[in-house]
């Protein structure tokens, strides 16, 4: 096949350039990349025959429809022929010697800024500067040699422009995909026609743009056409129509080819209910890359049918109506970034008792993630019985945790101790932990209830189950439903262990509340060698997960060294848990 000229927005190192290279390599195409300044230039370069094909992004998993992509295809009657889904790997890059705390300017494509809003919000004092594309952003930072500047770009840019990574996995969600369309001019060249024959199809899709009248039921009539034709919609998104008050354009994708008879008839019917209708085109789905080989699904037992009834609730449930299982008989789920708590999967939260150094936290975070943990715990503010014990690193420790979370992609759990810490902690960590000593600090519970951050509420050392549920009610009553309860052991007359782990509380709580239940064997038992069997027991009795303490060198831990697990201990526990089915009923 003759050499194809392929246009894209940006310069070498942009995501678009990587998508094109991957596509052409897979198709064994000899191609010449043509980087241009804007998406409009991509479209016009193809239209004016400066390039054979072009690449446009049309939507993103986080920010939604990229309207310029659809609009340019429709405006110039360009012909899409291949859809590519590309995982956006956003990293914060800077010159060698730069530190995250010293960054004052961040360069990124405007769309990328929208995809990384949560991370950028943690860079206090940094100015966010939109620029042409990710490749340009990286090149600008490299040429400046300024350690206070950083760029958001893919990792391949490091070698290209001599940069280093300060943080990875910084998108608002790790499963962040952008959908690109490869297109050609209305009259394709011979080379493009041959390429279309070579593209293997794994299913066809059609895109269109339509507008409906501002009448009740107008959109319903359009959707009814697809329903009656048994055509499956894969996308429906709207935006205001420029220059027309109260009129909207709808971007629609569906399965099927516009040349199929069934689809043709549906489109004819659709015209009767629309004020504007333009078929963007039909195209193939290109299985461009296997970005991450999916692990085989775990074998799980089927959950039993729920047999809960309101009669199971005690009279005291009137004191915690929002927490009561009657609110959500099937149980609630809490989503923290890419982790769901309260679902079928048993989750493991792990990390050091106290933040002691950046190296300690990062080493632990990487290890636990590689071995199956889904969240990172760590104490920056430590409530200690003795006033001269290590009290934690404070806000410096919070920054270390936050950075480790961004680097590994693990959501972070850390304890908040006072009302004045709540607002700032809610910006820095993903889950606010309320310790056992603060379970009945009602001002703190109310303040946390005014946030929307997930909460891990630990049972007080001498608290009853009813008191724990009342404490949770304080948080929910202020509008925050994202609470998980933690059984961490209670004080009894027994002195052989640090506390007595009340595993019987798990089925009781599963019956009385819809909130997820986490068990903390580390604080309950206080002895390293006894934690492992309690982890197994927690899963067997029906908990939704565990939170355990792990340290690279427990003997040197500054707090609770006797209960800190080694890395090897952690691996053994994770292997144990694999063999125990989750209990998805109370």
C-alpha positions in Angstrom: 0.0 0.0 0.0 1.3 3.5 -0.8 2.3 5.8 2.0 -0.6 7.5 3.8 -0.4 11.0 5.2 -2.3 11.1 8.5 -3.3 14.4 10.2 -3.7 14.8 13.9 -3.9 17.6 16.4 -0.6 18.4 18.1 3.0 17.4 17.8 5.0 14.2 18.5 4.2 12.9 22.0 0.5 13.9 22.0 -2.1 11.2 22.6 -3.4 11.6 19.1 0.1 10.9 17.7 0.3 7.7 19.8 -3.1 6.6 18.6 -2.2 7.0 14.9 1.2 5.3 15.4 -0.5 2.3 17.1 -3.2 2.0 14.4 -0.7 2.2 11.5 1.7 -0.2 13.2 -1.1 -2.7 13.7 -2.2 -2.4 10.1 1.4 -2.5 8.8 0.9 0.9 7.1 3.7 3.1 5.9 2.5 6.5 7.0 3.6 10.1 7.3 2.2 11.9 10.4 1.0 15.5 9.9 0.7 17.4 13.1 -1.6 20.5 12.9 -2.5 23.2 15.5 -6.3 22.5 16.0 -9.0 20.0 15.4 -10.4 22.2 12.7 -7.1 22.0 10.9 -7.3 18.2 11.1 -10.6 18.4 9.3 -9.6 20.9 6.6 -6.3 19.2 5.9 -8.2 16.1 4.8 -10.8 18.1 3.0 -8.1 20.0 1.0 -6.2 16.8 0.3 -3.1 17.7 2.3 -3.6 14.4 4.1 -5.4 11.2 3.2 -7.0 10.5 6.6 -7.5 12.4 9.9 -8.0 11.6 13.5 -10.6 13.4 15.7 -11.6 12.7 19.4 -15.4 12.5 19.8 -15.9 11.7 23.5 -14.2 11.0 26.8 -15.3 8.8 29.7 -14.9 11.6 32.2 -15.7 14.8 30.3 -18.3 13.5 27.9 -18.9 14.4 24.3 -16.2 16.4 22.5 -18.5 18.5 20.4 -15.9 19.8 18.0 -15.3 16.2 16.8 -18.9 15.5 15.9 -19.5 19.1 14.6 -16.5 19.0 12.2 -17.5 15.7 10.8 -21.0 17.0 10.1 -20.0 20.4 8.9 -17.7 19.1 6.2 -19.5 15.8 5.4 -16.4 13.9 6.3 -16.7 10.1 6.3 -15.7 8.2 9.5 -14.5 4.6 8.9 -12.9 3.4 12.1 -13.5 4.0 15.8 -10.6 3.6 18.2 -10.9 3.5 22.0 -7.8 4.7 23.7 -6.9 4.5 27.4 -5.7 8.0 28.5 -2.6 7.5 30.7 -2.0 10.9 32.2 1.2 11.6 34.2 2.6 14.7 35.7 6.0 15.2 34.2 8.8 17.7 35.0 12.5 18.2 34.5 15.0 16.1 36.6 15.3 17.5 40.1 11.8 18.9 40.3 9.5 18.2 43.3 5.8 18.0 43.4 5.6 20.5 46.3 7.5 23.0 44.2 5.3 23.0 41.1 3.8 26.4 40.4 2.7 26.0 36.7 1.1 23.0 35.0 0.7 22.9 31.2 -1.9 20.7 29.6 -4.5 20.4 26.8 -7.8 21.9 27.9 -9.6 18.5 27.6 -6.9 16.9 29.7 -7.3 19.6 32.4 -11.0 18.5 32.6 -10.0 14.9 33.0 -7.6 15.6 35.9 -9.6 18.1 37.9 -9.4 16.3 41.2 -5.7 16.0 41.1 -5.1 19.5 39.9 -7.2 20.7 42.8 -4.6 19.3 45.2 -1.8 21.4 43.8 -2.2 24.4 46.0 -0.8 27.6 44.5 -0.2 26.1 41.1 -1.4 27.9 38.0 -3.1 25.7 35.3 -2.1 26.8 31.8 -4.0 25.4 28.8 -1.9 24.7 25.7 -2.2 23.1 22.3 -1.7 19.5 23.2 0.1 17.2 25.5 3.2 16.9 23.4 3.6 20.7 23.2 3.1 20.9 27.0 5.9 18.4 27.6 8.2 20.1 25.1 7.5 23.5 26.7 8.5 22.3 30.1 11.6 20.5 28.9 12.9 23.5 27.0 12.2 25.8 30.0 14.4 23.7 32.3 12.4 25.2 35.1 11.7 22.8 38.1 8.6 24.8 39.0 6.9 23.9 35.8 5.2 20.6 34.9 3.2 19.0 32.1 0.4 16.5 31.9 1.3 14.0 29.2 1.6 10.2 28.5 4.6 8.3 29.9 6.3 7.8 26.5 7.0 11.6 26.5 9.6 11.1 29.3 12.2 9.6 27.0 11.2 11.8 24.0 11.8 15.1 25.9 14.0 14.0 28.8 11.4 14.4 31.6 10.7 12.5 34.8 7.5 11.5 36.4 6.2 13.3 39.5 2.8 11.5 39.7 0.9 8.9 37.7 -2.7 7.8 37.4 -3.8 11.4 37.9 -7.1 11.2 35.9 -10.3 11.5 38.0 -10.9 7.8 37.2 -8.3 5.1 36.3 -10.6 3.7 33.5 -10.3 6.9 31.5 -10.9 6.2 27.7 -11.2 8.6 24.8 -13.0 7.5 21.7 -11.3 8.7 18.4 -12.6 8.5 14.8 -10.5 8.0 11.8 -12.1 9.7 8.7 -11.5 10.5 5.1 -12.8 13.0 2.6 -16.2 12.5 0.9 -14.4 11.1 -2.1 -11.7 8.8 -0.9 -8.4 8.2 -2.7 -7.5 4.7 -3.9 -5.1 4.3 -1.0 -7.9 5.0 1.5 -10.3 2.8 -0.3 -7.8 -0.1 0.0 -7.3 0.7 3.7 -11.0 0.5 4.3 -11.0 -3.0 2.9 -8.2 -4.0 5.2 -9.8 -2.8 8.4 -11.2 -5.8 10.2 -14.7 -5.3 11.7 -15.7 -6.4 15.1 -19.1 -4.8 14.8 -20.5 -1.7 13.1 -21.8 1.5 14.6 -23.5 4.6 13.2 -23.4 8.1 14.6 -25.9 10.9 13.9 -26.8 14.4 15.1 -30.4 15.4 15.4 -32.6 18.2 16.9 -36.2 17.9 18.1 -38.9 20.5 18.5 -39.5 22.0 21.9 -42.6 20.0 22.4 -43.6 17.5 25.1 -42.8 14.0 24.0 -40.7 15.0 21.0 -37.6 13.1 22.2 -39.8 10.1 23.3 -41.1 9.8 19.8 -37.6 9.6 18.4 -36.5 7.0 20.9 -39.6 5.0 20.2 -38.5 4.7 16.6 -35.3 3.0 17.7 -37.2 0.8 20.1 -39.7 -0.4 17.5 -36.9 -1.1 15.1 -35.0 -3.1 17.7 -31.9 -0.9 17.3 -29.6 -0.6 20.3 -28.5 2.9 21.3 -25.0 3.2 22.7 -24.9 6.9 23.2 -27.4 9.8 23.7 -26.1 13.2 24.8 -27.5 16.7 24.3 -26.3 20.2 24.2 -28.0 23.6 23.6 -28.4 24.5 19.9 -26.4 27.6 19.2 -28.6 30.6 18.4 -31.8 28.7 19.2 -33.4 29.2 22.6 -34.7 26.0 24.2 -33.6 23.8 21.3 -31.1 21.0 21.7 -28.8 19.0 19.5 -28.6 15.3 20.4 -25.6 13.2 19.6 -26.7 9.6 19.0 -24.7 6.4 18.4 -26.3 3.1 17.7 -25.4 -0.4 16.6 -26.0 -1.0 12.9 -25.0 0.3 9.5 -26.9 3.1 7.8 -27.1 1.0 4.6 -29.0 -1.8 6.3 -32.6 -1.9 5.3 -33.8 -2.0 8.9 -31.7 1.1 9.7 -32.8 2.9 6.6 -36.4 2.5 7.5 -35.8 3.7 11.0 -34.0 6.8 9.8 -36.8 7.6 7.4 -39.3 7.4 10.4 -36.9 9.5 12.5 -37.0 12.3 10.0 -40.7 12.8 10.7 -40.0 13.6 14.4 -36.9 15.8 14.0 -36.3 19.3 12.9 -32.7 18.5 11.9 -31.2 15.1 11.2 -27.7 14.3 9.8 -26.1 10.9 9.7 -22.4 11.4 10.5 -21.6 8.0 9.1 -21.1 4.3 9.8 -17.8 2.9 10.8 -16.0 -0.2 12.2 -14.7 -0.7 15.7 -11.0 -1.3 15.5 -9.6 -3.5 18.3 -6.5 -1.4 18.4 -4.8 -2.4 21.6 -5.1 -4.7 24.5 -4.3 -2.1 27.0 -4.5 -4.4 30.0 -5.0 -8.1 29.9 -8.0 -8.9 32.1 -7.4 -11.4 34.8 -9.7 -14.4 34.6 -12.9 -13.9 36.7 -12.7 -15.3 40.1 -15.0 -18.2 40.9 -17.5 -17.0 43.4 -20.5 -18.7 45.0 -23.9 -17.3 44.1 -25.3 -15.1 46.9 -28.3 -16.3 48.7 -31.6 -14.6 48.3 -32.1 -11.8 50.9 -34.5 -12.8 53.6 -34.6 -9.6 55.6 -37.8 -8.1 57.0 -38.5 -5.0 59.0 -39.5 -7.1 61.9 -35.9 -7.9 62.6 -35.2 -4.3 63.6 -35.1 -3.6 67.3 -37.2 -0.8 68.9 -34.1 1.4 69.1 -34.1 1.7 65.3 -36.3 4.8 65.6 -33.1 6.5 66.8 -31.3 5.8 63.5 -33.9 5.9 60.7 -31.5 6.9 57.9 -29.0 4.1 58.9 -31.7 1.5 59.2 -31.7 -1.4 56.7 -35.3 -0.6 55.9 -34.0 2.4 53.9 -32.2 0.0 51.5 -33.0 -3.6 52.2 -30.5 -4.9 49.6 -27.7 -2.9 51.2 -25.9 0.2 50.0 -22.7 0.5 48.0 -20.1 3.2 48.4 -18.0 4.1 45.4 -14.5 5.6 46.1 -12.7 6.3 42.8 -12.6 2.9 41.2 -13.4 0.9 44.3 -16.9 -0.2 45.3 -17.5 -1.1 48.9 -20.6 -3.2 49.8 -20.7 -5.1 46.5 -19.9 -8.8 46.0 -16.1 -8.3 46.1 -14.4 -8.5 49.5 -12.0 -5.5 49.7 -8.7 -5.1 51.5 -7.5 -1.7 52.9 -3.8 -1.8 54.0 -0.9 0.4 54.9 1.2 1.6 57.8 -0.3 2.7 61.2 1.7 6.0 61.0 3.2 7.9 58.1 6.9 8.0 58.9 8.6 8.9 55.6 7.8 9.2 51.9 9.9 6.1 51.1 8.1 4.0 53.7 4.6 4.9 52.5 5.4 4.6 48.8 7.1 1.2 49.2 4.2 -0.1 51.2 1.6 1.3 48.7 3.3 -0.3 45.7 3.6 -3.6 47.5 0.0 -3.9 48.7 -1.3 -2.8 45.3 0.7 -5.4 43.5 -0.6 -8.1 45.9 -4.3 -7.2 45.8 -5.2 -4.3 48.2 -7.5 -1.7 46.7 -7.0 1.2 49.2 -4.1 2.7 51.1 -4.5 3.5 54.8 -2.1 5.6 56.9 -2.1 7.9 59.9 -0.8 11.5 59.7 -2.5 12.6 62.9 -2.2 10.0 65.6 -4.3 10.0 68.8 -2.0 8.4 71.4 -2.8 7.4 74.9 0.6 8.7 76.1 1.3 12.4 75.4 5.0 11.7 74.6 4.3 9.0 72.1 4.8 9.7 68.4 1.9 11.9 67.3 2.3 11.6 63.5 3.8 13.9 60.8 0.6 16.1 60.5 0.0 17.8 57.2 3.3 16.8 55.8 2.2 13.2 56.3 -1.1 14.0 54.6 0.8 15.2 51.6 2.9 12.1 51.5 -0.2 9.9 51.6 -1.9 11.9 48.9 1.2 11.7 46.7 1.4 7.9 47.2 -2.2 7.5 46.4 -1.8 9.5 43.1 1.3 7.5 42.2 -0.2 4.1 42.7 -3.9 4.9 41.9 -5.0 3.7 45.3 -7.6 5.7 47.2 -6.3 7.0 50.5 -7.9 6.5 54.0 -6.7 8.7 56.9 -7.9 9.8 60.3 -9.4 13.2 60.9 -9.3 14.2 64.5 -10.9 17.7 64.8 -13.5 19.9 63.2 -10.9 22.4 62.0 -9.1 19.6 60.0 -12.2 18.3 58.1 -12.3 20.7 55.2 -8.6 20.4 54.3 -8.5 16.7 54.9 -11.5 16.2 52.6 -9.5 17.9 49.8 -6.5 15.7 50.3 -7.7 12.1 51.1 -10.5 9.9 49.6 -11.9 8.5 52.9 -12.1 10.3 56.2 -11.5 7.9 59.1 -13.2 8.6 62.5 -11.2 6.8 65.1 -12.6 4.9 68.1 -11.9 7.7 70.5 -13.9 10.1 68.3 -16.9 8.0 67.6 -19.1 10.2 69.8 -17.4 13.5 69.0 -20.7 14.8 67.7 -19.4 18.1 66.4 -16.8 16.2 64.3 -19.5 13.8 63.0 -21.7 16.8 62.0 -18.8 18.5 60.2 -17.9 15.3 58.3 -21.6 14.9 57.4 -21.5 18.2 55.6 -18.9 16.8 53.2 -19.5 14.2 50.5 -16.3 12.4 51.3 -16.6 8.7 52.1 -16.3 7.9 55.9 -14.8 5.0 57.8 -16.5 5.2 61.2 -14.8 3.0 63.8 -16.7 1.6 66.8 -15.8 3.1 70.1 -13.8 0.9 72.5 -16.8 0.6 74.9 -19.6 1.4 72.5 -22.6 -0.7 71.9 -23.8 -1.5 68.4 -26.8 0.8 69.0 -24.4 3.7 69.9 -22.3 3.0 66.7 -25.5 3.2 64.6 -26.5 6.4 66.3 -23.0 7.9 65.5 -23.5 7.0 61.9 -26.9 8.6 61.9 -25.3 11.9 62.9 -23.3 11.8 59.7 -26.1 10.8 57.4 -28.5 13.3 59.0 -26.2 16.1 57.7 -26.5 14.8 54.1 -23.5 12.5 53.7 -24.6 8.9 52.9 -21.1 7.5 52.2 -20.5 5.8 55.5 -18.9 2.4 56.2 -18.9 1.0 59.7 -15.7 -0.5 61.2 -15.6 -3.2 63.9 -12.2 -2.8 65.6 -12.6 -4.6 68.8 -14.1 -3.6 72.2 -12.8 -3.6 75.8 -13.7 -6.6 77.9 -12.2 -8.2 81.0 -9.9 -10.2 78.7 -6.2 -9.1 78.8 -4.6 -11.6 76.5 -5.4 -9.4 73.5 -5.4 -5.7 73.0 -9.2 -5.7 72.6 -11.8 -8.3 71.9 -12.8 -8.5 68.3 -16.6 -8.7 68.3 -17.2 -10.7 65.1 -20.8 -11.3 66.2 -21.3 -7.6 65.5 -21.0 -8.3 61.7 -24.1 -10.3 61.2 -26.0 -8.1 63.6 -25.0 -5.0 61.7 -25.7 -6.6 58.4 -29.2 -7.2 59.6 -29.8 -3.8 61.1 -28.1 -1.4 58.7 -27.7 -1.0 54.9 -24.2 0.4 55.5 -21.1 -1.6 54.5 -19.1 -3.3 57.3 -15.3 -3.3 57.6 -13.4 -5.3 60.2 -10.0 -4.1 61.7 -8.2 -7.2 63.1 -5.0 -5.3 63.7 -6.3 -3.0 66.4 -8.5 -5.7 67.8 -5.9 -8.3 68.5 -2.7 -6.2 68.8 -0.4 -9.2 68.1 1.0 -9.8 64.6 0.8 -13.6 64.6 -2.9 -13.7 65.5 -4.1 -11.3 62.8 -4.1 -13.8 59.9 -6.8 -16.1 61.2 -9.0 -13.1 62.1 -8.8 -11.9 58.6 -10.2 -15.2 57.4 -12.9 -15.1 60.0 -13.9 -11.6 59.0 -14.6 -12.6 55.5 -16.3 -15.9 56.5 -18.7 -14.1 58.9 -19.9 -11.7 56.2 -17.8 -8.5 56.4 -17.5 -6.4 53.2 -13.7 -6.0 53.8 -10.9 -5.6 56.2 -8.4 -2.8 57.1 -5.0 -4.0 58.3 -1.6 -2.5 59.1 1.4 -3.3 57.0 5.0 -1.9 57.5 8.2 -2.5 55.5 10.1 -3.1 58.8 7.7 -3.5 61.7 10.4 -3.6 64.3 11.3 0.0 63.4 7.7 1.2 63.3 7.1 4.4 65.4 3.6 3.2 66.5 1.9 -0.1 67.1 4.9 -2.2 65.9 3.6 -5.3 67.6 0.6 -5.5 65.3 2.2 -4.3 62.1 2.3 -7.0 59.4 5.4 -7.7 57.3 5.1 -7.8 53.5 5.3 -11.6 53.6 2.5 -11.7 56.2 0.3 -9.6 53.9 0.9 -11.9 51.0 -0.1 -15.0 53.1 -3.3 -13.2 54.2 -4.2 -12.4 50.7 -3.7 -16.0 49.6 -5.9 -17.1 52.5 -8.7 -14.8 51.5 -8.7 -16.1 47.9 -9.9 -19.5 49.2 -12.8 -18.1 51.2 -16.1 -17.3 49.4 -17.6 -13.9 50.2 -20.8 -14.0 52.2 -23.3 -11.8 50.3 -26.1 -12.1 52.9 -26.3 -11.4 56.6 
